């Protein structure tokens, strides 16, 4: 599980690490110079939950667009949300939608 930069790292590490069984990425992005994340994660074949704030959803959609949809759960909020895993905090407007989607993902892989 990762938030922001660490969400992207979780996806990159999960790509080639057999110890990683699933990934939860909150607000991943093209944060690293010299690395095209979209291409690096296109063959990610493990259950992957991604989400972000409403304003980040389009860029996250682009980021994961080359991934196999069979492994991808992309929660696209209707509330604005917030950057990173803080979307799960009770103080974040719309947190219940994020929590329900994340719980459903976890229930599906356990």
Long-range contacts (C-beta under 8 A, 24 or more apart in sequence): 1-25, 1-26, 1-85, 2-26, 2-28, 2-85, 3-27, 3-84, 3-85, 3-86, 4-28, 4-29, 4-31, 4-83, 4-84, 5-31, 5-32, 7-50, 7-84, 8-32, 8-37, 11-37, 11-40, 11-41, 11-44, 11-48, 12-37, 12-40, 12-41, 14-44, 14-46, 14-48, 15-40, 15-41, 15-43, 15-44, 20-46, 21-46, 21-47, 21-109, 22-46, 22-47, 22-48, 22-49, 22-109, 23-47, 23-48, 23-49, 24-48, 24-49, 24-50, 24-102, 24-105, 25-49, 25-50, 25-51, 26-50, 26-51, 26-52, 26-84, 26-85, 26-87, 26-88, 27-51, 27-52, 27-53, 27-56, 27-60, 27-83, 27-84, 27-85, 28-52, 28-60, 28-63, 29-56, 29-59, 29-60, 29-63, 30-59, 30-63, 37-63, 38-62, 38-63, 38-64, 38-65, 38-66, 39-66, 41-66, 41-67, 42-66, 42-67, 43-68, 44-68, 44-71, 45-71, 46-71, 47-71, 47-73, 47-105, 47-108, 47-109, 48-72, 48-73, 49-73, 49-74, 49-75, 49-101, 49-102, 49-105, 50-74, 50-75, 51-75, 51-76, 51-77, 51-81, 51-87, 51-98, 51-101, 51-102, 52-81, 52-83, 52-87, 53-77, 53-80, 53-81, 53-82, 53-83, 53-87, 54-78, 54-79, 54-80, 54-81, 55-80, 56-83, 73-101, 73-104, 73-105, 73-108, 75-101, 75-102, 75-105
